[in-house]
Amino acid sequence: MSTTISTKSLNLLKELQSTDFVLFELTLYLDTHPDDEEALKQYNELAEQRKEVKERVEAQFGPLRQGEPQSSTSSWEWNSAPWPWQI
């Protein structure tokens, strides 16, 4: 099965991955610096940004994880989106 993905779609996936990476790093930092208000503010802003990017990714590719609710009611989409190794 050959799947072609547009540059715009690939950039959207990269945005989600980079946001996840920064959130993970901020989580580690906040574990050792829980009183850093600026880091907490940045974390909260990025968490909101991730939510928006995730919604755009799922609207285009379907659910990211198997157990998450789907917005589509016309068909089951979990297995129809390109898998990570197909991108």
C-alpha positions in Angstrom: 0.0 0.0 0.0 1.5 3.3 -1.1 0.4 6.5 0.6 1.4 9.9 -0.5 1.3 12.7 1.9 1.4 16.4 1.1 4.0 18.8 2.4 1.2 20.7 4.3 0.1 17.4 6.0 3.7 16.5 6.8 4.3 19.9 8.4 1.1 19.5 10.5 2.4 16.2 11.8 5.8 17.7 12.5 4.2 20.5 14.4 2.4 18.0 16.6 5.6 16.1 17.2 7.6 19.2 18.1 4.9 20.4 20.4 4.8 17.0 22.2 8.6 17.1 22.5 8.6 20.6 24.1 5.7 19.6 26.5 7.6 16.5 27.5 10.8 18.5 28.2 8.8 21.2 30.2 7.2 18.4 32.2 10.6 17.1 33.2 11.8 20.7 34.0 8.7 21.4 36.1 9.2 18.2 38.1 12.4 19.8 39.4 11.3 23.5 39.3 7.6 23.4 40.3 7.6 27.1 41.3 8.8 28.5 37.9 5.8 30.5 36.9 7.1 31.3 33.4 7.7 27.6 32.6 4.2 26.8 33.9 2.7 29.5 31.8 4.6 28.2 28.7 3.5 24.7 29.5 -0.2 25.8 29.7 0.0 27.7 26.4 1.7 24.8 24.6 -0.9 22.3 26.0 -3.6 24.5 24.5 -1.7 24.7 21.2 -1.3 20.9 21.2 -5.0 20.4 21.7 -5.7 22.6 18.6 -3.0 20.9 16.5 -4.2 17.4 17.5 -7.7 18.3 16.4 -6.5 19.4 13.0 -4.4 16.2 12.6 -7.3 14.0 13.6 -9.6 15.8 11.3 -7.2 15.0 8.4 -5.9 11.6 9.4 -8.4 10.1 11.9 -7.8 9.3 15.6 -4.2 9.2 16.8 -4.8 6.5 19.3 -7.1 3.5 19.1 -9.1 4.2 22.3 -9.9 7.9 21.5 -13.4 8.9 20.5 -13.9 9.6 16.8 -15.7 12.6 15.4 -16.9 10.7 12.4 -20.1 8.7 12.7 -20.2 7.5 9.1 -17.5 4.8 9.4 -14.8 3.3 11.6 -11.6 5.2 10.6 -9.0 3.9 13.0 -7.5 1.4 10.5 -8.0 3.5 7.4 -5.5 6.4 8.1 -1.9 6.1 7.0 0.3 4.4 9.7 3.3 6.2 10.9 5.7 4.1 8.8 3.6 4.9 5.7 4.2 8.7 5.9 
